[in-house]
Amino acid sequence: MPADLPETEEPTRPESVYLLLRPRRRFLGLKFASAAVLSLGLFGSAYFWLGRPAHLKLDARSSIEAGTLSLEVDGREVYSRHLASPARTKGVFTKLLGRDQETFEGWIRIAPGKHEVAAHVVSEGNESPLQDSIVVDLKAGETRTLRMVAGRSFGTPLSLKVD
């Protein structure tokens, strides 16, 4: 470099240019916290939505004068009840119209999926129990109606049906 030329200084930049060139770390913690809260909310709502139980609404009729009903889901008893229909009166029309039946409802909470539901009715004075079973496939949060009829004169004495 020639000696007679003055040394030039490096050009100076204004302060605002330095602020633009500097990496932004100002709200980094806030960004991470909001991302964490959002992801926890998404995972929590997915867990709540998919983890909901399913329900079976039991809608039952029985003309068993005295006995016991037990419902099992996959071999585990989930519902039981003492059966006692009104006193039988003589007459064909009373039996055909179902006026000697007791009706009741119940709610059974089970996990979603495919399950075997079995009903056992033991009437007093009768050694052999009435039995029936059905397979149901329930989705999370789903409610289905399980209809049961016990002590029928015509057809099967105990029947289960899912609507």
ABEGO torsion letter per residue (X at the ends): XBAABBBBBBBBBBAAAAAAABBBAAAAAAAAAAAAAAAAAAAAAAAAAAABBBBBBBBBBBABABEBBBBBBGGBBABBBBBBBBBBBBEAAAAAAGAABBBBBBBBBBBBEBBBBBBBBBBBGBABBBBBBBBBBBBBGBBBBBBBBBGBABEBABBBBBX
